[in-house]
Amino acid sequence: MDTRLANNGLPLSLQRLRCRVNFQGLKFTPQLEVLGSKLVRMLQQRGPFVALHLRYEMDMLAFSGCTRGCSDEEAEELKKMRYTYPWWREKEIVSEERRAQGLCPLTPEEVALVLKALGFDKNTQIYIAAGEIYGSEHRLSVLREAFPRIVKKEMLLESTELQQFQNHSSQMAALDIMVSVASNTFIPTYDGNIAKVVEGHRRYLGFKKTIMLDRKRLVELLDLHDNKTLTWDQFAVAIKAAHERRSGAPTHRRVVPDKPKEEDYFYANPQECLCEGTNCHDLFGDRNSSLTH
């Protein structure tokens, strides 16, 4: 939907109405709200937590053409899935080219390195906000070894509680959205619609910490560390520097006239709803002035 809705050029009153509708008026069904609230309470009772939107899922990998960390058999399975859907126009995709452009979700192994470099330690509680990870539990082994306090909704809730939502991926995703909005820190590994809406909701709630990973830069740094060009300390310093201003702080949306696909999504950064009158300048400042191409 983000390419079908106008991001800019609407009256301020309408932009603020969009925020009230999306972030205050719209609610999930009572059953989802009750279970989502229970999940949030359970996590909060265990202490602060990071919601990690880990998009290493079969459909995501198949349609993006990203096979980093996959065996030849898995890569072929993903390719076959892509060809099964005639409406998906891109069939032949070079995975490493896509990855170098920052267009692939990070692998669980890459995420483990990035989180450690950002300063998260073994005691960090991490909630995996995702569907079934491709490769199941063995693909999470490195991440789980680095962060033993990893949890998923299936671990915290009884199977009977999830049963009514189990065959409805959008309803399972709704639970992840509620947890992600409530988390102490939200980290998406890919810029999908869920990541964008959660990012905007967290800005609306007072600029709650959201680390938007610079995947193109991360790939460069991960490869330099992997080939031993960068030591661990150099790698960690570079990772932190790359994300110093990518934590959900106030900033103007990027505007690209006539190219809505290339500009920032309104619901990811509803700037018109985040300040009142004269304090807008103080909040955003000159250095964050709107970027127009």
ZATIRO-783496 format. One record per residue: x, y, z of N, C-alpha, C in turn. Coordinates in pm, whole numbers, plus 50000, padded with zeros to 5 digits. Layout:
<atoms>
XYZXYZXYZ;...
</atoms>
This chain:
<atoms>
500814987950000500005000050000500855012650000;502115011850041502895024050056503115031149923;503045024049810503255030549682501945035749623;500835033449691499545037749641498955049549719;499545052549833499065063649915500035075349907;499485087549899500345099349895501075100950028;502355104350021503135106850142503135121650178;503115130050076503305144350097502255152350020;502235165450044501365174349968499925174850015;499655169150133498295169850187498225180250298;497045185950323496915195950431497325189850566;497875198350651498345193950783497235186950861;496015192250851494905186350927494635171950883;494775169150753494555155550703495695146250743;496915151150740498055142850780497925138850927;497485148451010497335145351153496145135951176;495135137051092494015127751102494475113551068;495335112350967495875099150930496575092751051;497315100851124498015095751242497045091051348;496025099151375495065095451480494335082651443;494005081251314493325069151269494255057051281;495465058351227496365046851219496945042851355;497325052651435498035049651559497145049751684;495925055051670495025055351786493675048751757;493105051351640491765046351611491715031651573;492605027351485492575013451439493025003951549;492254993651571492594983551672492494969751609;493234960351665493084946451624491814940851688;491434928851647490244922551706490464920551855;489384919951935489544918252080490404906052117;490234894952042491024882952072492524885452054;492874892551947494284895651923494814905552027;494004915552059494434925652157494714919352293;493844910152335494004903552466495274895152467;495474887052362496644878252359497924886352340;497884896752256499054905252236499464912252365;498484917252439498764923952566499374914152667;498874901852667499434891652757500894888752721;501174887852592502534885252546503484896452587;503034908852572503844920452612504114920152762;503074917352842503264916752988504284905953027;504194894352964505114883452995506564887452967;506764894252856508114898752819508604909452916;507754918952947508144929953037508444924953178;507764914453221508044908753353509424902353358;509934898453243511264892553235512354903053220;511964915853205512914926753193512834933653058;513694943653032513704950552903513954940552790;513414943652672513624934352562513734941452427;514454934852337514604939152199513644931052114;512904937552026512094930451927512884930151797;513264918351755514074916551634513174911251523;512924919851424512084915751310512994908651211;513134895651230514094887451156513404881651032;513644887950916512914883950795513604872650718;514214863450789514864852150722513834840850710;512794843550630511684834350611511664829650466;511074818150441511154811850310510634820750197;509454826650216508904834950108509734847350084;510254853250193511084865050181512344862050100;512994851050131514224847050062513934843249916;512834836249894512494831949758512254843849666;511444853349712511064864349625512134875149614;512994876149714514104885749705515284879749631;515314866349620516424859749552517674859049637;517534860349768518674860749858518924846849917;520094841349890520384827649935521654826950019;522104838050071523294838150156523104828450272;524054819550292523984810050402523184797650371;522624796750249521834785050211522694774750138;522314762150150522964751550072522484752349927;523134744949837522704744849696521274739549685;520954729649767519604723849764518564734149810;518904741649914517984751849964517804763049862;518914767049798518834777549696517934773249581;518034760549543517194755349435515724754949479;515494751249604514134750949656513514764949654;514284774949691513804788749692513514793649549;514384789749456514184793649316512904787449261;512664774649293511454767949247510204774749301;510284779149426509134786149485508864799049408;509904806049371509764818649297509104816149162;509484805349096508924802048964507494796948973;507094792549091505734787249110504684798349098;505104810849127504174822049127504354830249000;503464828748901503614835848772503554850948785;502864855848890502744870448905504044876848952;505004868648999506294874349043507204875548921;507444887948875508114889948746509594886448747;510284889548859511724886648864511954872048895;512544864848801512784850548820514264847548843;515114852648753516554850248764517194861548843;517674858548960518254868749049519614863949096;520604872849089521954869649138522024874049285;522064864349373521964867049516523034876549567;524294874349529525374882549583525294896949534;524794898949411524604912649362523514919649444;522444912449469521344917949547521824921349689;522614912449746523124914649881524024926949886;524914928449788525844939849785525114953149774;523894952749717523094964949704522304967949832;522424959249931521684961150055520234957150045;519924948249951518534944549924518164930849978;519004925150064518714912250124518534913750276;517624905850333517554905450480518824899250535;519264903750650520464898050709520204883650752;521244875350746521114861650795521184861950948;520694851551015520794851051161522234852251210;523184846451135524594847251174525114861551164;524704868651057525114882551042524484891151152;523244888351185522554895851290523284894351423;523754882351454524474880051579525704889051589;526454890151480527654898751479527274913451495;526244917651423525844931751426525344935751565;524524927151626524004930351760525134931451861;526084922151854527234922851946528034935651922;528234939151796528994951351763528264963851811;526944963551812526164975051859526154976252011;526674965952079526814966852224525844958452303;525004950552237524094941752310524874929752362;524614925752488525374914752547524514902252564;525114891852622524454878852634523204879152721;523094889452805521934890352894520724897152830;520894901752706519814908752637518684899152604;517474902852644516294894952607515874899052466;515794889352376515454892152236514204884352197;513204891552151511984885352100512074884851948;511954872851890511994871351745510604874051689;510454885551625509174889251563509214884751417;508774872551394508844866951259508024854251252;507804849651129507204836651109508274825951124;508074814651060509044803751072510334807251001;511454806351072512764809451015513154798150919;513634802050801514014791950701515224784050753;515064770850756516114762450814515844759050958;514714764451011514274761551148515334764851253;515324757351362516144760551478517634760451451;518094751651360519554751051340520094763851280;519244771451206519704784351153519784795051260;519154792551375519204802151486520304798751587;521034787951563521974783051665523054793151700;523634799751599524704809651625524134821651699;522954826151656522304837551722521924834051865;521424821851885521024817652018522234815752110;523354811252053524574809752134525064823352182;524974833352095525404846952132524424853552228;523134850352211522084856552294521134845552343;521484839152455520704827752506519264831252543;518994844152568517634847952613516734851452494;516844843652387515974845352271514644838352299;513554845252268512224839252285511374842152161;510384833852142509394835752037508014833952099;506984838452030505634837452086505264822952113;505764813852028505464799652045506084793952172;507124800452224507774795952347507054801152470;506414812652459505814819152575504344815852594;503654813552484502224811052491501914796152474;500804791952530500364778152512499904776052368;500114764052316499704761052178498204763152160;497444760652265495984762652257495624777352240;496454786252294496194800652283496434805552141;497424799452074497774803651939496974796451832;496294785951871495644777051775494704784251679;493904793551732492914800251647493554809451543;494834813251565495514822251471496534814951384;496814802451415497944795151358497954794851206;496814793351143496764792350997496474805750930;496664816351003496424829850949497684838350975;498544838950874499844845650893499684860350931;498664867150877498494881350909498114883351055;497374873851112496994874851253498184871751344;499004862251304500234859451380501154871551373;501194878051256502014890051241501494901451329;500184902051349499594912451434500124911451577;500304899251627500884897351760502304902951764;503074900251658504444905451651504464920551644;503494926551575503424941051566503194947151705;502264941451780501974946851914503204945952004;503904934751998505124933052079506204942852032;506354944351902507404953151848507174967751886;505924972151881505604985951920505924988252068;505694978052151505884979452296507314977052342;508174972052254509534968152294510384980152336;511454977352409512394987952447513214992452327;513554982952242514284985852118513724977052008;513494983151891512994975751776514064975851667;514384963851615515414962751510514874953951397;514494960051285514094951851169515314948751082;515334936651025516464933050938516124934950792;514914940250764514494943150626513414953750630;513324961950524512374973350525511014969750467;510344960150524509004956950476507964966350534;506704964350495505634973150542505464972650693;505604960750752505474959650897506544967950966;507784966650919508894974250979508634989250971;508104993750858507865008050840506765013250931;505675005750940504565010151024504945010051172;505684999751214506144999151354507095010751382;507995013551289508925024851306508155037851328;507145040251244506365052551257505555053151386;504995041851425504205041351549505095044551668;506315039451666507235041951777507695056551779;507835062651663508115077151659506945084651722;505745080751684504515087351733504395086251884;504915075351941504835073252085505965080152162;506755088252093507795095852162509205091852122;509365088151995510685084751942511335073352021;510575062552040511125050752106512245045052018;513255039452080514465035352007514165024751902;514485028251778514315019351664515575020051580;516305009051572517575009051496517295004051355;517345013351260517115010051120518465006651057;518704994051035520004989450989520314994050847;521524998850827522015002650694522614990150632;521784982450562522234969250515523354970150414;523344980150327524404981450227525754983650296;525774992350393527014994850467527384982750552;526394976150609526664964450691527324953350611;526844951150489527424940650405528904943450380;529224956050353530634959750332531464956650455;530944960750571531704958850695531784944050735;530704936750717530704922550750531734915050665;531804918450537532774911750449534204915550484;534424928250521535764932550562536204925650691;535254923550781535574916350904535804901450875;534994896150785535104881950751536454878550687;536954887850602538254885150538539434890450618;539144894350742540154898450839540824911950806;540194919750718540684933250691540424942150813;539294939850879538944947351000539054938151122;539704943051226539684935751353538294937051414;538024929451520536724930551585536484944651637;537474950551701537304964051757537034974251647;537754973251535537524982351422536124980451364;535724967951354534404964451303533314970451392;533434968651523532424973551617532334988851613;533474995651607533465010251599532765014851471;533045008251360532445012051231530945009451230;530514998451291529074995251297528345005951378;528895009551494528255019751577528205033251506;529295036751438529335049551366528295049951255;528105038751187527145038051076525705039651122;525445036951250524065037351299523835048051406;524785057151416524695067651517523425075951500;523015078351375521815086551349520695078251287;520655065451320519625056651264518845049751376;518545057251480517875051351597516485057251623;515865062351518514495067351532514385081351586;515495088951584515465102951631514685111551530;514275123551572513515132251481514285135351354;513605134351242514205137851113513085140151013;513345148150911512345150650808512295139150708;511115136950652510975127150545511705131750419;512235122050347512865124950218511765125550112;511735136450036510705138549934511325137049796;510735128549712511205126649575510015128849482;509835141049429508665144049346508525134149230;507305129449208506935120449099507535106449111;508215103549221508765090149241508465085449384;507195082449411506815078849549507515066349601;507945057349511508625045249556509985048349617;510555059749580511895063149626511905072549746;510755078049781510745087249894510335080150022;510525086850135510205080750264508695079350280;508295068450339506905064750359506315072950474;505135078950452504505087350554504385080050687;503885067750685503605060850811504875056450884;506035056650816507295053550884507825065850957;507445077550910507915089950973506855100850956;505795100151036504705109851023505075123051091;506005130151032506615141851097505585152451135;504515153651056503505163951085502815161551218;502875149251267502155145651390503055145651513;504325149051495505295147051603505695159851673;505115170851633505445183551700504265192951685;504275203551761503205213551757503815227351732;503355233751627503705247751602505185250851606;505565260151696506925265551696507965255451740;507565244751813508605235751859509065226051751;508425226651632508855218051522510285221151481;510615233951474511965237751434512975232751537;512635234051667513545229451771513735214251765;512655207351732512705192751731513525187451615;513265192751494513935187551375515255194651345;515305207851367516535215351345516885216951199;517795226351171518205229051032518935217250970;519735210051050520545199350991519685187750943;518425187150989517525176650945516485181850847;516785192950781515815198650691515445188650581;514225190250527513685180650431514585179350310;514815166950267515635164250151514745162350030;514925170349928514135169249807515045166749690;514735156649611515535153549492514855159049370;
</atoms>
